[in-house]
Amino acid sequence: MGRSRGSYLATPTGGDGGQALEADSDVRTRRNLNQANTGLIDARGYRWSFARKPGNALIRFSREAGFVKAPPTINGDTLAFAYEAQFQTSPAQADFALQPGDFLYVRNSSTLFVVETVGEPADGAVAVKARQMNNMHINVKTGMMSRNDNPDPTFAGDTLLIKSSTPVLKQVAFGDFTAGSPLVGNVRRAEAGDASELQPGDRLFGTGSPEPGLNPPFDQAVDIVSVKNGADGSILLSRPATATRRAPIYPIPLK
């Protein structure tokens, strides 16, 4: 992970560093989403556009806002806070769930953090640590922070949560969904009879479209529990499908 005093965009290790808002990712291997990406060119050369960026949400670090148990603390370049468990565990709050690699951009001070660790729920909260990426002096000999220049250590106002941990796959898969069943059958990519690009833990986001025909046949933020590869490839979802039809399977809604 690279850092610079003047940079306001950072890229997770193995992620795509493109920052032009209109640029597509030329995806050849599985990688992390960059907040600037609007689509991709898959491994076969097909162009896909993202219907929306999953999980760009506003949070606040004041206790009164209800996102944290107590005001955050910062030690050196490490931000620590106790995040309310409901935002981490409830499917209805999926846009607010944190994962390592996600960005926290504090608007008041233009300070950027990247989430490094997210603990398990305990006493109604999860312990989160994030590393500061800018607004600091770096010792060129050690590569360590020598002075923190964050102009607002109280973290007042809005913080933008950018879900950059969402994976971008090199190929879109398709599968047969059945209403009421969590099993998706006949999962295959366009050129191969398997689901090898998908992994357990991948989260599939809905589009939120008011047109039912444009919505995917699953609830907002459903997780892939298991993957079976091969000619009769299948995936198991964390919740049953909501409609019966063949549909694309991708962590980011497509259009």
Sequence and secondary structure as in RCSB ss.txt:
>XXXX:A:sequence
MGRSRGSYLATPTGGDGGQALEADSDVRTRRNLNQANTGLIDARGYRWSFARKPGNALIRFSREAGFVKAPPTIN
GDTLAFAYEAQFQTSPAQADFALQPGDFLYVRNSSTLFVVETVGEPADGAVAVKARQMNNMHINVKTGMMSRNDN
PDPTFAGDTLLIKSSTPVLKQVAFGDFTAGSPLVGNVRRAEAGDASELQPGDRLFGTGSPEPGLNPPFDQAVDIV
SVKNGADGSILLSRPATATRRAPIYPIPLK
>XXXX:A:secstr
    TT      TTS     TT  EE SS EE  TT  EEE TTS EEEBSS TT EEEE SGGGTSBSS  EEE
TTEEEEEEETHHHH GGGGGG   TT EEEETTTTEEEEEEEE   BTTEEEEEEEE SSEEE TTT SEEEE  
S TT  SEEEEE TTSEE SS EEEEE BT SEEEEEEESSSSS TT  TT EE     SSGGGS SS TTEEEE
EEE STT EEEESS BSS EEEEE SS B 
